[in-house]
Every structure is written in C-alpha cells, then in structure tokens.
Amino acid sequence: MEWTSTPELLHLSHSSTPVFEAVPPAIAGQAPVIQIDAIEPEINRVSLIWRLDADTAVDDIALNCVLNFIPGFWWAPHLAPEPGHCIAQHVFRSPAVIAVRGDLVCALVPDLGLCGTRQEAPWYLDVDAPRRTITLGMSRTEVVNHVGYRKSPGMQIPAGPLELAFFIVIDTSQEGLLNPWRKLGGFLWERYARPLLAQGQPHTVPMDRYVEHTYRWAFETWKEAVWQEFDLNGVRVGAPCFIVTVTQSPNYPGEPSHREPLSIWNQAWFSSLRSASGAFRYARRTGNTALLERARLTKAFALAAPMKKGLFPAVYRTEMETVEKDGERIMKSKGWETGYWTNSDRCPRNFGVTPDWYHVLDMSWTALLMLRWHEDLEPDPALLDYATAYGKRLLTLQDQDGFFPGWLHPEAQSPGPVMNQTPESSMSATLLFKLAEHTGETIYRDAALRTVEAVLREIVPAGRWEDYETYWSCCPYGQMELLGKRVERNGIYKQNNLSIFWTAEALLAAYRATRLDRYLHYGRRCLDELAMCQQVWQPPYIYIPALGGFGVMNYDAEWNDSRQSLFAELFLEYYRETGHTPYFERGASALKAAFVMMYCPENPNVKGLWERVWTFFGPEDYGFTMENYGHDGVTSAEGIGIGPFTIFDWGNGAAAEARNRIHDHYGDVYLDRVRGQGFGVDAVQVTRERNRFAITDRAARPRTIRIVFEDGTTREMELKERIELPAGVPG
C-alpha cells in the first residue's frame, strides 16, 4: 500500500492505482495528527488523534473515504438505508465495510481496541454506495424501526486526547477475490478473538452443568408450564411447548399468562424433534430412562403430523382465550382437546400467504432430522418411510432452474406468489443428498446438485440471502419494497444468516457427494461470510460474555442469538475437511456461547442481570435462557437487553442438543494426530508440546472426559489436572 497523508488529505494507492481519498475531519478547528503503521503485508493501521484544549460539543465526527473505483460488490454488517442513518457500534460483531472490484478487495475495519472505550463518543460505520463512500465516525445514535440506527445530536467530547483508528485490509489473491471475507475474517479472529480464547472466554464451565439445568428446568421445576403430554389420534405424544414467559415461573407473584398460543413446533427455528434428539443423546449417555422416553414421545409427535400427498404441517396449536383478572388481561389455553394442525405464522401474510400454507423449508428440515435420527440415534423404519415419502413429493416441486418453492397452498399445493427462488432451497438440497445416501437412488443426488448450482448462480455471488426471517419475523422492514432488490444507498440486499448457513451446509454435502473442490471453495466462501456475523471481541457496552456468539441479520440487533448452537458443528465439519484451525475454534466458541444467557449460578454476571430485571427469580428458575441479548438495539449495566421469555427449542433445549450432538461427534477433546492439532471443546485446554498433546482442565472440576480422534476412535479418561497423550498417529 502507498499512503499520502497531510492535514488536508489522506490518500491510499495500491500498486500505484488510487484506492480512496479522505479529508481528515477537524474538531473545533483542529486537524488530527495522522499516524500510519504497517501491521502485516497488505494490512495497515491508520490513527487520527485530536488533542482538545476544552470540552467540545460536536454532533458528528466523520472520516469519509471516497473510493477511486466503482465496486462491483459491497458488504457491511448492517443497513443504513437513508441519509443520516448509520451502522452503530451496537452491531459491531465482526465490523467492516468491504468494497470489491475485479482485481481487488478493500476492507475498512474499526480498531476494536479503542471502540466503545469512550462512552461519550460512540463509533459508527456507514456506506453510501452511489457516492462510493465508506465512513468511520463518532456520533450519538437513536434506534429507528426494528432495528436501524439514525445519528442524533448532542455529543460532548471532554478536553484531552481523542483517537479514531481503523485498519485497511487489501486482498488481491485469486482466493480472496473468490472469497472477500477470507483474509479479513482471519485478521479479526487472530487479532481480537485469539487473546480472549487464551483466557478461556466465553466461559470455562463444563457444559454438562448447563445441560443438567436445562432438563431439570424443563422437566421438573417448570414442568407444569413447559412439558406437554397428551393423546393425539390414539397415539401418546409429548414435547416441550413452544414458548414460556417469566410470568409462568413458579416464583412469579402474579397470574401466569401466555405470550403466544400454546403449541408445539417442528419448524426451521423451533424444532421439537431437534431438541428431542439432544435429550435422547444425553439420556443414552447417562442412563436416564425417563428422559429417553420423553425424547421418543417427541419423535412420536413428529410422526403424528398428518401427511397429505407427501406434505405435512409443522405446528400443533390449541385454541386460546383472554380473560381479565384484577384489571390485567391474561392469555390462557383452552387445552389440548382443542388442538389443531397448522403451520408457522412467520409467513408473508401481506402477499396472501397464511399459517394454513405449507412451508417447504420447515418440511425439509424436519425430514432431514428424521433421517439423522434414524442414522445416528436408533434405526426406525417409520422415520425413513416418512422422510422418503416427503422426498418423493419434493422432487415434483423443483422448478426448471433448480429451486424449490417457498410456500404451498393448503389445498391446491401450488406455489405462492413470492419467495419461490431463494436460498431456502439449500435446505431441501441437503435433505436430498441425505436421502440419496439412505436410498441409493441417484435421482435425489441429481436434484440436489441442480439446486446447489442454482444457488451458486443466482444467490451466492450477489449476497441475496433472503428467507422467511429476513422479512416475516420481528423485522418487517422492506417486506414489500425490498424483496429481491438491493438497498440502493448501501448496494446490499437485506440479508439473514440462516440462509447462508443452509447454503454452506448444502455445499459441504455437495462436496462430500462429488469430491469436487469447487463446492468446497464456495462452501468456505459462504462459511466465511457467515463468520462475519460472529462476535470476535468483548465490547465494553455488552454486559454479557460475547465471544463466539452470533447476530441474526443486517437490520436487527441481537447478540448471542440461539442460532449459534445450530451453526457450531458446521464449523467443526469444515475443519475436518480443510484443517483450517480457526474453523474449529469458531465452532467450539459458538457452542460455549449458546449457554451464556442461561440464568444459573455458573453465569454469575448474567445471573445478576436477570435478577435486576426479574427480581423474583430464584433456584427454581435455573436454566431459563433468553434466546438472545440486546434485541432492541440498546443495552445497559442495569439489565436493559435482558428479555422476558424462553423458547426451549430455540434456547436452552437447542443449546443442550448441540452440546450433546457435538459431544458424540467431537467429544470434550478432539485430537487430530494426522495434522498435529488438538482442540478443547468443553472447559479444556489442549496444547502441543513437542511430540505430545497436553490436556489441562480449565474448570478445576475433576471429571471424566471423552476424547475423539481424527479416525473416529475414542477414549474415556479421568481428567484431574492434566493428561498427556502422544501427538503422532499410532503404528
């Protein structure tokens, strides 16, 4: 990189070609002192320092970097759709703005060592694509919509030094041009996450403690509110209900009330079958026959969904009523005898699609879980037959381009008016690859490959990550005017990371089915893009452990969202194929982050936040886990950002499932002797010391640990303080 720096102009060139120029902002007439340092090849740190003689009122300090080229691709962590809007520091999880032209990737990254350390001077990013401008600045902000940010006046800077600093990351390699997040993500992980990992963050608690809290909460102390068991068409079924609120706590002093209708779901978020598979694994491991029976009752519930021409519903819901008691409106269920089958209400009603419509994504996910249960837990021909019947019907739904429709009419079973060529199809591709494995029929594999090619052609290069959650969840922004269109000011689609995950998973399945490197390369591109939603640091304004958790989309504000438990193993699976160490570290960190929001003694700081907000909480509530933190875009040390509900299948039950699944597949310790790498998964540190792996306990809790080796063999060993094992491959 070549820099020219004067008080009037900051100019960057690469290989003698101009990249951008910026006018350093003055504060109270004072220009900043500029310092530029080379951090590593093609990565520079740029620092602007003002020394203010007096307290200064300034609404906005903005360094506007005007690009000297027209990018063909933009990426930013959040949308700023109108002038005056910005990307507030609250959503700085892996913050950067990326601009790509045909031969160059240029990324601007705020220096997270400084960001947030001055409460009176919050940081922000912005991107104005038509003006080719990337901005890093400081300003107060206010929340607009759900959840965007607009700059607001009133910033007061005390006398003394003030620093604004950032990194410029340039990548001109062929790999980088295919994958603009490759070098940038590696830099962020190495600089910010690795030091926190060395400290044991996000926690050093053996995860079975959290699992114990989860199942005790669901099936003992909160059993009356959570566990539902009843006869359905002559079959005994059971499952934790969809959602409970703090008012249903046994310690709540008032009248309990439902937040949403009493129901059980098998949907892309809220999957009782997924949670039950985790309970099954834990019950099998611990000999808990009662828990095993509950898991099988939930499997029976999934199989009880009535199939109609190969399609089946996702939700069983009771009728509800609202009563008034002591001047308060209370929502109550009329009981399971009023139950009826339906589907998710997170659907495009504004286009005429109702919860009566079938959602292909939900059906494909449930069928995939059935096959995984049959394969991984216990053979059950009923699961295989059910999933195969759906898979045969699914084949008839694929369009000529390779996509599957979003929603199907409840009677005609015809596609709806929107969302018929989206990355939701990637989930169906993964199911079809799995069906091909189980049946040996190549028709499923061929259809899956057509879908993967369609997604690679139409979705991946543009970053068109639109799925049901993008528009029809808590964030309706753009559900009419943005569907299928970029936000003009930012040059970016409204994006949700679930569809990035589904696509990375489908590409891995495609690679394993074909061994074509192309699928692995594109899979890594998607995984690295997904990793830009992962939290790589500990912001001073986030009052829970942050490392490893995930956000949701580029117009919402959650930290530590429950999807991190869903994502965790995919990173480990990509490590298995590539040997890329950060993938394993990211996956293990995501798994640990899945338990951070749990109310329990093992999370003392978070426990204190819960008790500040819900003063009646006590030991009976240990295990209560909000699905995310800071959802409304603001946080505080007093507990702002702590929520009022738990979804077992998208919270503690989902986290427990991920722990139990990863324990079975990767153990508490994973040793890759072929590559000479070892990883602690569960409150364990693994280091390589010459020709041996040293395994040490981070939790100071003697216990039996499961060690999984790269060839699939395992060992159970007592860990008191330290274990040493040979690093080489036996024989």
ChimeraX attribute file (.defattr): number of C-alpha atoms within 10 A of each C-alpha:
attribute: neighborCount
match mode: 1-to-1
recipient: residues
	/A:1	18
	/A:2	12
	/A:3	14
	/A:4	11
	/A:5	17
	/A:6	13
	/A:7	14
	/A:8	12
	/A:9	12
	/A:10	18
	/A:11	18
	/A:12	20
	/A:13	15
	/A:14	15
	/A:15	8
	/A:16	9
	/A:17	12
	/A:18	16
	/A:19	19
	/A:20	21
	/A:21	21
	/A:22	20
	/A:23	18
	/A:24	22
	/A:25	21
	/A:26	15
	/A:27	17
	/A:28	14
	/A:29	8
	/A:30	13
	/A:31	18
	/A:32	21
	/A:33	15
	/A:34	18
	/A:35	12
	/A:36	16
	/A:37	11
	/A:38	13
	/A:39	12
	/A:40	10
	/A:41	10
	/A:42	14
	/A:43	20
	/A:44	19
	/A:45	19
	/A:46	18
	/A:47	17
	/A:48	18
	/A:49	15
	/A:50	20
	/A:51	15
	/A:52	17
	/A:53	12
	/A:54	11
	/A:55	12
	/A:56	14
	/A:57	14
	/A:58	16
	/A:59	17
	/A:60	19
	/A:61	20
	/A:62	22
	/A:63	22
	/A:64	22
	/A:65	22
	/A:66	19
	/A:67	21
	/A:68	15
	/A:69	14
	/A:70	14
	/A:71	19
	/A:72	11
	/A:73	18
	/A:74	23
	/A:75	21
	/A:76	24
	/A:77	24
	/A:78	29
	/A:79	27
	/A:80	24
	/A:81	22
	/A:82	14
	/A:83	12
	/A:84	12
	/A:85	22
	/A:86	27
	/A:87	29
	/A:88	28
	/A:89	22
	/A:90	22
	/A:91	26
	/A:92	27
	/A:93	25
	/A:94	24
	/A:95	28
	/A:96	30
	/A:97	21
	/A:98	24
	/A:99	25
	/A:100	21
	/A:101	15
	/A:102	11
	/A:103	11
	/A:104	19
	/A:105	25
	/A:106	24
	/A:107	25
	/A:108	25
	/A:109	22
	/A:110	25
	/A:111	18
	/A:112	23
	/A:113	14
	/A:114	15
	/A:115	23
	/A:116	17
	/A:117	14
	/A:118	13
	/A:119	12
	/A:120	15
	/A:121	22
	/A:122	18
	/A:123	28
	/A:124	27
	/A:125	29
	/A:126	28
	/A:127	31
	/A:128	20
	/A:129	21
	/A:130	12
	/A:131	12
	/A:132	21
	/A:133	20
	/A:134	26
	/A:135	21
	/A:136	24
	/A:137	22
	/A:138	24
	/A:139	25
	/A:140	21
	/A:141	24
	/A:142	16
	/A:143	16
	/A:144	12
	/A:145	12
	/A:146	16
	/A:147	21
	/A:148	26
	/A:149	29
	/A:150	19
	/A:151	20
	/A:152	15
	/A:153	13
	/A:154	14
	/A:155	19
	/A:156	15
	/A:157	20
	/A:158	15
	/A:159	13
	/A:160	11
	/A:161	11
	/A:162	15
	/A:163	15
	/A:164	22
	/A:165	21
	/A:166	21
	/A:167	21
	/A:168	22
	/A:169	23
	/A:170	23
	/A:171	23
	/A:172	17
	/A:173	14
	/A:174	11
	/A:175	13
	/A:176	18
	/A:177	17
	/A:178	15
	/A:179	23
	/A:180	28
	/A:181	26
	/A:182	20
	/A:183	19
	/A:184	28
	/A:185	20
	/A:186	15
	/A:187	16
	/A:188	21
	/A:189	22
	/A:190	13
	/A:191	14
	/A:192	19
	/A:193	23
	/A:194	18
	/A:195	13
	/A:196	16
	/A:197	18
	/A:198	9
	/A:199	11
	/A:200	17
	/A:201	21
	/A:202	24
	/A:203	23
	/A:204	18
	/A:205	20
	/A:206	21
	/A:207	22
	/A:208	15
	/A:209	12
	/A:210	25
	/A:211	23
	/A:212	14
	/A:213	21
	/A:214	26
	/A:215	21
	/A:216	17
	/A:217	20
	/A:218	22
	/A:219	18
	/A:220	13
	/A:221	19
	/A:222	21
	/A:223	15
	/A:224	13
	/A:225	20
	/A:226	23
	/A:227	16
	/A:228	19
	/A:229	17
	/A:230	15
	/A:231	12
	/A:232	16
	/A:233	8
	/A:234	8
	/A:235	12
	/A:236	14
	/A:237	22
	/A:238	24
	/A:239	28
	/A:240	26
	/A:241	24
	/A:242	26
	/A:243	23
	/A:244	24
	/A:245	19
	/A:246	21
	/A:247	18
	/A:248	19
	/A:249	22
	/A:250	19
	/A:251	15
	/A:252	15
	/A:253	10
	/A:254	11
	/A:255	14
	/A:256	18
	/A:257	19
	/A:258	20
	/A:259	16
	/A:260	14
	/A:261	18
	/A:262	25
	/A:263	21
	/A:264	26
	/A:265	27
	/A:266	28
	/A:267	23
	/A:268	22
	/A:269	19
	/A:270	24
	/A:271	25
	/A:272	28
	/A:273	29
	/A:274	30
	/A:275	26
	/A:276	27
	/A:277	28
	/A:278	24
	/A:279	27
	/A:280	26
	/A:281	23
	/A:282	25
	/A:283	19
	/A:284	14
	/A:285	11
	/A:286	11
	/A:287	11
	/A:288	13
	/A:289	12
	/A:290	10
	/A:291	20
	/A:292	19
	/A:293	15
	/A:294	22
	/A:295	26
	/A:296	19
	/A:297	21
	/A:298	25
	/A:299	22
	/A:300	20
	/A:301	25
	/A:302	28
	/A:303	20
	/A:304	17
	/A:305	18
	/A:306	13
	/A:307	13
	/A:308	12
	/A:309	10
	/A:310	16
	/A:311	22
	/A:312	25
	/A:313	27
	/A:314	26
	/A:315	24
	/A:316	21
	/A:317	22
	/A:318	19
	/A:319	16
	/A:320	17
	/A:321	11
	/A:322	13
	/A:323	12
	/A:324	9
	/A:325	9
	/A:326	7
	/A:327	7
	/A:328	12
	/A:329	12
	/A:330	16
	/A:331	19
	/A:332	19
	/A:333	19
	/A:334	14
	/A:335	12
	/A:336	18
	/A:337	11
	/A:338	11
	/A:339	17
	/A:340	12
	/A:341	17
	/A:342	20
	/A:343	22
	/A:344	21
	/A:345	15
	/A:346	16
	/A:347	23
	/A:348	22
	/A:349	11
	/A:350	10
	/A:351	12
	/A:352	11
	/A:353	20
	/A:354	19
	/A:355	20
	/A:356	19
	/A:357	24
	/A:358	28
	/A:359	27
	/A:360	25
	/A:361	23
	/A:362	28
	/A:363	26
	/A:364	27
	/A:365	21
	/A:366	25
	/A:367	30
	/A:368	25
	/A:369	20
	/A:370	26
	/A:371	24
	/A:372	19
	/A:373	21
	/A:374	17
	/A:375	14
	/A:376	13
	/A:377	14
	/A:378	10
	/A:379	13
	/A:380	13
	/A:381	11
	/A:382	13
	/A:383	23
	/A:384	21
	/A:385	14
	/A:386	18
	/A:387	23
	/A:388	23
	/A:389	16
	/A:390	19
	/A:391	23
	/A:392	15
	/A:393	13
	/A:394	22
	/A:395	16
	/A:396	9
	/A:397	17
	/A:398	19
	/A:399	14
	/A:400	10
	/A:401	14
	/A:402	19
	/A:403	26
	/A:404	28
	/A:405	23
	/A:406	25
	/A:407	26
	/A:408	21
	/A:409	15
	/A:410	20
	/A:411	10
	/A:412	7
	/A:413	15
	/A:414	14
	/A:415	20
	/A:416	18
	/A:417	14
	/A:418	16
	/A:419	19
	/A:420	18
	/A:421	22
	/A:422	23
	/A:423	31
	/A:424	28
	/A:425	29
	/A:426	28
	/A:427	27
	/A:428	31
	/A:429	31
	/A:430	28
	/A:431	29
	/A:432	31
	/A:433	25
	/A:434	21
	/A:435	25
	/A:436	21
	/A:437	14
	/A:438	14
	/A:439	11
	/A:440	11
	/A:441	12
	/A:442	14
	/A:443	14
	/A:444	22
	/A:445	23
	/A:446	15
	/A:447	20
	/A:448	32
	/A:449	22
	/A:450	18
	/A:451	29
	/A:452	25
	/A:453	17
	/A:454	21
	/A:455	25
	/A:456	18
	/A:457	12
	/A:458	15
	/A:459	19
	/A:460	18
	/A:461	15
	/A:462	15
	/A:463	20
	/A:464	23
	/A:465	23
	/A:466	25
	/A:467	23
	/A:468	20
	/A:469	21
	/A:470	26
	/A:471	22
	/A:472	18
	/A:473	13
	/A:474	13
	/A:475	17
	/A:476	16
	/A:477	19
	/A:478	14
	/A:479	16
	/A:480	12
	/A:481	10
	/A:482	14
	/A:483	17
	/A:484	17
	/A:485	13
	/A:486	17
	/A:487	19
	/A:488	14
	/A:489	18
	/A:490	25
	/A:491	22
	/A:492	23
	/A:493	22
	/A:494	27
	/A:495	24
	/A:496	25
	/A:497	25
	/A:498	25
	/A:499	26
	/A:500	29
	/A:501	25
	/A:502	23
	/A:503	29
	/A:504	29
	/A:505	25
	/A:506	28
	/A:507	30
	/A:508	25
	/A:509	24
	/A:510	25
	/A:511	19
	/A:512	15
	/A:513	16
	/A:514	13
	/A:515	12
	/A:516	11
	/A:517	12
	/A:518	13
	/A:519	23
	/A:520	21
	/A:521	17
	/A:522	21
	/A:523	27
	/A:524	24
	/A:525	23
	/A:526	25
	/A:527	27
	/A:528	24
	/A:529	22
	/A:530	22
	/A:531	28
	/A:532	25
	/A:533	24
	/A:534	28
	/A:535	30
	/A:536	30
	/A:537	26
	/A:538	21
	/A:539	22
	/A:540	13
	/A:541	16
	/A:542	18
	/A:543	20
	/A:544	23
	/A:545	21
	/A:546	25
	/A:547	29
	/A:548	31
	/A:549	34
	/A:550	30
	/A:551	29
	/A:552	25
	/A:553	23
	/A:554	23
	/A:555	25
	/A:556	25
	/A:557	24
	/A:558	24
	/A:559	29
	/A:560	30
	/A:561	23
	/A:562	32
	/A:563	25
	/A:564	26
	/A:565	31
	/A:566	21
	/A:567	24
	/A:568	27
	/A:569	24
	/A:570	21
	/A:571	25
	/A:572	24
	/A:573	18
	/A:574	22
	/A:575	18
	/A:576	15
	/A:577	12
	/A:578	12
	/A:579	17
	/A:580	13
	/A:581	16
	/A:582	18
	/A:583	25
	/A:584	25
	/A:585	22
	/A:586	28
	/A:587	28
	/A:588	23
	/A:589	29
	/A:590	29
	/A:591	29
	/A:592	29
	/A:593	27
	/A:594	33
	/A:595	34
	/A:596	27
	/A:597	28
	/A:598	25
	/A:599	27
	/A:600	25
	/A:601	13
	/A:602	18
	/A:603	18
	/A:604	11
	/A:605	15
	/A:606	21
	/A:607	20
	/A:608	18
	/A:609	22
	/A:610	27
	/A:611	15
	/A:612	16
	/A:613	16
	/A:614	17
	/A:615	12
	/A:616	15
	/A:617	20
	/A:618	16
	/A:619	12
	/A:620	17
	/A:621	23
	/A:622	22
	/A:623	29
	/A:624	29
	/A:625	29
	/A:626	26
	/A:627	28
	/A:628	26
	/A:629	27
	/A:630	24
	/A:631	23
	/A:632	19
	/A:633	22
	/A:634	17
	/A:635	17
	/A:636	13
	/A:637	13
	/A:638	14
	/A:639	19
	/A:640	19
	/A:641	24
	/A:642	24
	/A:643	21
	/A:644	17
	/A:645	19
	/A:646	23
	/A:647	23
	/A:648	29
	/A:649	30
	/A:650	27
	/A:651	30
	/A:652	31
	/A:653	28
	/A:654	32
	/A:655	30
	/A:656	32
	/A:657	25
	/A:658	25
	/A:659	32
	/A:660	24
	/A:661	20
	/A:662	20
	/A:663	23
	/A:664	18
	/A:665	18
	/A:666	25
	/A:667	24
	/A:668	23
	/A:669	24
	/A:670	23
	/A:671	23
	/A:672	19
	/A:673	18
	/A:674	13
	/A:675	12
	/A:676	15
	/A:677	17
	/A:678	23
	/A:679	24
	/A:680	23
	/A:681	26
	/A:682	26
	/A:683	21
	/A:684	23
	/A:685	21
	/A:686	21
	/A:687	15
	/A:688	17
	/A:689	11
	/A:690	9
	/A:691	11
	/A:692	16
	/A:693	22
	/A:694	18
	/A:695	21
	/A:696	19
	/A:697	21
	/A:698	19
	/A:699	17
	/A:700	15
	/A:701	13
	/A:702	12
	/A:703	14
	/A:704	12
	/A:705	18
	/A:706	20
	/A:707	23
	/A:708	21
	/A:709	20
	/A:710	17
	/A:711	11
	/A:712	10
	/A:713	8
	/A:714	18
	/A:715	11
	/A:716	12
	/A:717	12
	/A:718	12
	/A:719	18
	/A:720	14
	/A:721	15
	/A:722	15
	/A:723	15
	/A:724	14
	/A:725	12
	/A:726	14
	/A:727	21
	/A:728	14
	/A:729	13
	/A:730	6
	/A:731	3
